[in-house]
Amino acid sequence: MDDIAESLISRFISQLKVRLVEVFEVFNIELALPLLLNSKQCKKLLGIANETEFQRVSHLKDFPRIDKKGSHPRFPRDAVVEWMRVNWKLI
């Protein structure tokens, strides 16, 4: 009886591991955020918690930023991701 239980548990754990890998591959922080980010969302995407550091990064040359008069800046999600892929050494 113990062998059967151990076999069932082992199969269950193996299937669970496979399923968890599938779920985590599907979940992507980029896709969980809107196309146009506010500062808080952009910091989350970049993994920057410090406001001063975020200000430094978001004002680097060519960082994708939309500034409208009388409005808070917005950041196009996909452009930020692409900028990060190319300019990660600047961070």
HELIX and SHEET records of a PDB file:
HELIX    1   1 ASP A    2  VAL A   26  1                                  25    
HELIX    2   2 ILE A   29  ALA A   32  1                                   4    
HELIX    3   3 SER A   39  LEU A   46  1                                   8    
HELIX    4   4 GLU A   51  SER A   58  1                                   8    
HELIX    5   5 ARG A   77  ASN A   87  1                                  11    
HELIX    6   6 TRP A   88  LEU A   90  5                                   3    
SHEET    1   A 2 LEU A  36  LEU A  37  0                                        
SHEET    2   A 2 PHE A  75  PRO A  76 -1                                        
END                                                                             
